[in-house]
Amino acid sequence: MERMSARPLHAVPLTLALMFLAASLTPSLIPRSAALQGLLGGIVMAVGYLIGRIALSLWRLLELPEAAGDRALVLRLAAIIPAAALVLWSLAHVAAWQTSVRLAVGMEPAEGAHAVRTILLAALVFAVSILIGCALRWLFGWVRNRLTPFMPQRVANLAGALIAAIFVLVVTREGIVDALFGVADRSFAKAAHFFDPEGEPPSDPLASGGPGSLVDWGEMGAEGRDFVLRGPTRAEIAAFTGRPAKEPLRTYVGLEAAPTPEDRAAIAVAEMERIGAFDRANLIVTMPTGTGWLDPGSHGPIEYLLDGDVATVAVQYSYLSSPLVLVFETETGLDQSIALMRAVTERWNAIDEADRPRLYLHGLSLGAWSSMHAVDLFQLVNDPIAGALWAGPPFPSDLWQRATQRRDPDTPYVLPEVENGRLVRFTDQRERINPDGWGRMRIVFLQYASDPIVFYEPAAAWRRPAWMREPPAFDVSDRLRWMPVVTMLQLALDMMLATEVPQGFGHNYSAEDYIPARDAVLGSGWDTAAIERLQAHCGAQWGLGCHRAGTP
């Protein structure tokens, strides 16, 4: 048999790496700077190279023949040269591709030197990845050689690979990652505890943290104090609407208030009882984002729409940003939402149906996921809530997934219609919900087609997402294409950058877009002119988008 040689197949990993790099330069949902494009390109190159190495190992394991000599050289060049040419062609177009994404989300065109910086950084990241791979290979070889005297070669190979993998997993997951996680947790906790936006607690006895409050002002955290202080007053609402108004009630319980979700929920309900929240005509149970932040552009408008006759309650469950909570504290928000919803609805159900307030749910981003998780469908059959508004629902959200999967035929995936809209409706920056045809409950999902938090799919690694089989929405580049593995990695990076775009795009939700969605859920009856006037007013006052700087 012809002598086996590894050299001819070395071209396979490199060819895949170059092809993956070229694919990574294509556009996705969120614009990428040259630095981030280079970082992505280097990582994607490493993934392609790894896939090639795995294919090479399988080829050798099967003991299949390999070319040698001049034939091998020809085959290597035939593979690498077209791949390299594809990279050069993609680099020539990368600025135009990124410009197409930037224009779709209202940004300026990409700069001209994008390609040079991208390829230099991609090469650096790829080189570092190769060095890390060599170190891991050395570790495997070292372990295998120590085991070979005691067991057959193949068993030693398998055991060496498993031991090396476990070692790396323990060091990274239990050591480095947990250490960084702990530092982040303590840092966010300190920032939340020591940053005081107004200094002194409110003097209003109806405000959380004020005189007689069951909630300590210092334990509310920066985001809770911010939420309590930034809402419109009764006088401001009356001045805008020209009608009598009530003082909106806002209850917020910080993470430091009690050690368990149930205890924090109990404090929240006791505080609501103290200020008379259950005597209001409308009650909103809202879940914050990971850091405890609540978008003022979401909550302020509803207090105008309801003439202040509303009480809102929220409980913090973490100090970390939403992506970190999603990975490391997945259950914290879900547990807190269940505890709060259970405590509030238990008190709400005790009120005579004719006298109880209308109950609404709300959540943004991770708060939307947590809020949906707390919905008890069996309870809603007997005691339905009035409605819910969930904005930027993360892709794992079960209720959102089920609603989307039941979309009516021939309706777009990014803005579906579900069973004629009696229960669930979807809206975006441009869509305005028809006020007719609602059932007893009104549920609205506010989502942007350019939001990767909503439309990310892990399965994009091997299949085209449904929304990519349809004509692109107005805020999505018409040059976006699906590619195996690469598209999934692009969308993963997009999730990290989802708020780095102007208001009304990506995961940066705008006060102007909340208002029509809120009006649809409430059925408040405001006419178009009044809605537009409120949009202008709230957009100027709270047009901060989904996440303020430093508050993801």
N, C-alpha and C positions, 0 to 999 in steps of 0.2 A: 504494500500500500504506500502511496505517496506520503512522504514525511509531512506531518502536520506543522503548520507555521502560523503564529499569531499575527504576524505583521500585516498580511493582506486585509484582514478584517478590522484593523485599527481604524481604517477609514470610515467604518460604519458609525461608531459613536461620534466622530468629529462631523460627519455629514449630517447626522440628526441634530447635533448641537447647532450647526449653522442654519439648518432649516427652521429650527425652533426660534433661533434669534430673529430671523427674517419675519417669522409669523408674529413674534412679540411686538414688532414695530408697527403693526397695523392698529387701527383705532379701536377703542372700546367705548364705555359709557362716559367716563370721566377723563378730562384732559390730563396729560402727564407732562411734567417738566423734563428737560433733558436728563437731569440727575436721576429722577425716578424712572424714566424710560431706560436709562442705562442699568440701573439696579435690577429692574424687571428683566431686561435682556440677559444680563449675566446669570440670574437665577434660572431663567428658562433655558439658557444654553446648558447649564449644569444638569437640569432635568433631562433634556434631550440626550446629553452625553451619557447619563446614567442609564437611560432606557437602552441606548446602544450597547453599553457594556453588559447589561443583563441579556440582551439578545445574543451578544457574542459568547457569553458564558453558556447559554442554552445550546448554541451551535456546537461548542466544544463538548458539552456534556453528551450530546447525541453522537459525537465523534463523526460529524459530517466532514467531507473533504473541503480543503481550502485551496485557492489558487496560489501559485508561487511564481517567482521569476518575473519575466516581462509581462506576462498576462496579469499578474497581481498588480503591477504598477499601472497598467492601462485601466484596470478596474477601479483602482483607487482614484486616479485622476478623473475618470468618467463620473465618479460619484461626487468628489469634493469640488471640482471646478464649477459645475452648475449650481451647487449649493452656495458657493462663495459669490457667484454672479447674482444669485437671488438676494443675498444679503446686501450687495452693493445697490441693486435696483430698489430694494426696500428703503435703504438709507436715503436714496435720492427722493423718495416720496414721503418720508416720515414727517417732515414739516407740514406738508400739505394735508396729510392724514390727521395730524394733531390740530391743524387749523380747522378742519371740518368738524371736529368734536367741540373745539372752543367756540366756534360760531354758533353751533347748535344750542349751547348753554349760555349764550350772551357774553362771550369773552372776546378779547382781541386775538388776532392771528398769532400763530407761533413764530418765534424768532428764527432767523436764518441759520444760526450756528447750531441748531438743534442736533443735526446728524453727527457732527464731529465729537461733541461732548458725550453723546449717547454711546458711540462705539468705543470710545476710550474707557469709559466707566464700565461698560459691559465686559470688555476684555479683562479689566482688573478684577471684577467680581467673579468672573469665570475662573480666572487663575487662582484666586483664593479658594474657591470651591474645589478645584482640582487638588490643591494642597491639603485641604481638609479630607477629601476622599482618600488621598495617599496615606494620611495619618490613620484613618480608619482601617485601611487595608493592611497597614503595618501592624495595627493592634490585632486584627484577625489572624494574621500570620504568626504573631508572637504567641497567641493563645493556642492556636492549632499545633504549633511545634511543641508546646509543653504537653499537649495531650496525646500526640502521636505514639510515644512509647507505651502507652497504656491501653490503646484501643486501635481498631482498624482505621485506615486512612480516611475512608468516607465518613465514618462516624466522627472522627476527629474534626473533619471539615465542618460537618453540621453542628457539632457541639461548639466549635470555635466561633462560628457565625452567631449562634444563639447567645453565647456568653458575651461576645463583643457587643451585640445589639442591646442586651440587657444592661450592660455597663454604661453604654452611651445614653440609654433611656433614663437610667437612674441619675446619672450625673446631670443631664440636661433638665429632665422634668422635676426631679426631687431636689436637685441642688441649685443649678443656675437659675432655672425658671422660677422656682419657688422663692429663691432669694430676691430676685428682681420683683416678683409679685409682692413680697412682703414690704420691700422698700416703697413700691408704688402705693400700696395700701396705706402705709404710715404717712407718706407724703401727702396723699389726698386728704387723709384724716386731719393732719395738721393744718392744711390749707383751709379745709372746711371749718375747722374750729376757730382759727385765729382771724380769719378775714371777716370783718364786720362792715357791711356797706354803709350803715348809717350811724354806727356807734351806739346810741342809746336805744333801748327797746321801745315799742310803740306805747303811747299813753292811752290808746283806745282799749277799754276792757273787753271788747268783742274780738280783739286781734290775738292770735296765738303769740305767746311771749309777753303780752301786756299785763296790766294789773289784774290779779285774780286768775290768770291763766294756769291751767294744769300742765302747760308745756313750758319748760325752761328756755329762755331766750338764748342762752349760751349753748344749749344742746341741740338747737335746731339746725346748726350748720349754715354756711354762707348762702346756700341755695334756698333753704327754707326761709331764712330772714328776707332774702331777696323777693321770694314769692309773696310773702305777707305784706311787704311794703310797696310793691310796685303796681298793685291793682288800682283801677279807677275808683274814686270816691262817689258817694251819693250825689254830691253837688256837681261833680263833673259829668255824671251820667245825665242828670236832670237838665244841665245846661245844654248838652248835646241833643237830647231827644225832645226837649220842651215839655216833658211830662214828669209827674212826681216819681221819685225813685227811692229805693231802699239802699242801705249800706250793704254792699256784698260781703259775705262772710267767707273767710278763708282759714281753714284749719290745716296745720302742717306739723307733723311729728318727726323729729330727726332720728337718725340711727342710734345716737347715744342716749335716747330717752329711756330705753329698756333693752334687756338682752335678747328677747325673743320676738318674733313677728306677732304672736298672739298678744303679748303684753303691749307692744306698740299700738296695735289695732285697738285694744281696749282703752288706751289713753286717748286715742283719736276720737272714739265714740263718746267717751266721757266729756271731752272738750266740746264736741258738737252739742251734747246735751246742755252744757253750761251756757253756751252762747245762743241756744235756740235754733240750731241749724235744721232740726226736723220740723220746725214750724214754718219754714220757707216753702214757697210753691215749687221750687226746683232744687234738686240735690244732685251733685256731680261727684262721683268717685273717680279720681284720676290717679294714674301711676306715673311717677317721674322717670326720667332717663337714669342711666347707671349712677351718675354722680349725685342724683337727687334733684336735678334741674327740671323746672317746668317752664315751658315756652310762654313768655308773657303775651306773645302775639296770638296764642291760642286761647288763653283764659280771659284776657282782657275783653275781647269782643263779645264773648257770650254774656258778660255782665251788662254790657250795653243792650244787647238784644233782649234781655229779660228784665230790663229796668231795675237791675240790682237785686231782684227778688230770687236770689240763688245762694246756696252754700256749697263750697267746694272743699273736699278733704283729700289729703295726700299724705303718704307715709314713705319715708326714705328707707332704702334697703341696702345701700352700698355707698362708698366714697369713690369707687373706681369708675373710669369711663366705660361706656356701654360695651365696646368690643372686649375689654378685659373681663367684665362681668359675664359676658356671653360665654367666654372660654373657661374662666376659673371659678366663677360663682354662679353657675347657671341656675341653680335652684333658689338663690336668695330672693330674686325678684318675684319668682313664681310663688314661693311660700308666703311672701309678704302680701302679695295681691290676694291670694286665697284667704288669708287671715283677715285682711281688711274688708274684703267683700262679704265674708261670712258675718263679721261683727256688725257691719252697717246694715245688711239686709235683715239680720235677726231683729234689730231695733226697728227697722222700717216695716217689717211684716207685722210687728205688734201694734201698729197704728191702723185705725180703721181705714179701709180702702178709699172711702170718700174723702178722708182728711189727710191722707199721706201725701208727701211731695212727689212730683214726677222724678223718677230716678234715671240718671244718665251715667254712662261710662265713658271714659276717655283715656287715651294713652298715645304717646308719641314714641316712635322707634322702639327701644327695648321696653318702654312703658306700655306700648300698644300690645306687644307680645305677652307681657305679664298680665295686663288687663283682660285680654282674651282668654288666657289660661284659667282665670278665675270664674269664667262664665259657666254656670251650672244649667245645662239645657233642660234638665228635668224640672228644676225650680222655675224656669222661665215659662214653662207650660201653664203653671197655676198662677204665678205672680210675675208677669212679664215686665221688664223694664220699659221705660219710654223710648230709649234709643241709645246709640253709642256712636262716637266718632273716633276712629282709629287711624292715625296718620303715620305714613311711612312704616307700615307693618313689616317687620323682618321676615325674610323668606321662610324660617321654620314655623311661623305662626299657623297653628292647626286650623283655626276657624277661617283664616284668610285663604289657606290652601283649599279647604273644602268648598268655599264659596267660589273661588276661581275655577276649580275643576268642574263645577256645575254650570258654567257659563252657557248662555244660549248659543246655538249654532250661528256661525258667521258674525260673531261679535269679537272684537280684538282682545287678545290675551291681556294686554296692558290696561285695558279699560272695558271690562266685560259687562254684559247685562245678564242678570241671574233671575230666571223665572218672573220676567216682566217687572222686576224691581219692587215687589210687594214688601220684601223684608230687607234685602241687601242691595245697595247701590254703590257704584264706584265713581270717583270724580278726580280731576286733575287741575292743572292751571287754567285750562280753557273750558272744560266741560262744566255746564251748569245744570243742576239736577231739576228735573220736572217736579213741581210740588204735588202733582196728582198721583193717585194710584197706590198710596202707601197702605200697608196693613196696620196692625196694632202696634208693632215695634218698628223703629226706623234705625237701621244700621248703615253707616256710610264709611267707606274706606277712601281716604285721601292719599293718592300716590302719584308720583311722577314717573314717567316712562324711563327717565334717565337716572333713576335711583337704584344703585346696585344693591343696597341693603334689602330692597324689596325683591329684585329680580335676579339675584345671584342664585346659581344652581350648582351644587357639587357635581351633579350628573353632566354638566356641560363639558366635563373631561372626556366623555365618550359619545355624547349625543347633542344635537342641536336643540337649544331651548325653544319652547313653543313661540316665545315672543320674537325670536330671530328668524322664524319662518314666515313672518308677516312683514308688510311694508313698515319701515321705521317710523316712529312717532316724530313729531316736529322737533323735539329736543334730543333726538338721537341721530348720530351721523349716518348718512346714507351709504357710507363706505365700510361700515362695520360688517365683518364676516366671521362665521364660526370656523374654528380650527380645533381639532382634538387636543386635549390637554392644555394647550396654550390659552384658549379662551377662558377656561376655568381659572387659570392663574391671573389673567388680566382682570377678570371680574373680582377676584380676591383682593388685588391691589386697589381696584376701584372702590371697594368697600372702605378701605382705609382712607381714601381721599374723598369720600362721598360728600363731605361738607365744604370742600375747598372749591366751591363754585358759587356764582351769584345766587341771590334769593330766587326761589321759584324753580330751581333745578337741582338735580341730584337728590341729596338727603337734606337739603337746606330749605325747609318749608317756610312759607311766607304768610304773614298775617292776612294779607289780602285774599289768599286762597282758603284760609280757614273759615272766613266769614260766610261765604255762600254754603259751604258744607255744614257749618253750624246751623245756619238758617233752615237748611233742608231737614236736619235732624229735629230741630225744635218745632218746626212748623210755625215760626213766629209771625209770619204774614207780612214781613217788611217788603215794600215794593222795590223795584229795581233801582230807582233813584236813591232811596234811603240806604240800600245796601252799598251802592257805589260811594255814597257820602261817608258811610262808616268805614269802608275800605280805605279811602283816602285818609281819614282821621287816624285809624289804627295803624295803617302802613307807615305814616309819619312818626307815630309814637312808639310802636313796638316792632317795626320792620326789621327784626333781628335774624330771621330765619330759624332753622331747626336748632342749631347749636351755636352759642356765642363762642368767641375765641377763648380757648382754654377750658371750655365746658362741653366736651363731647359726650 
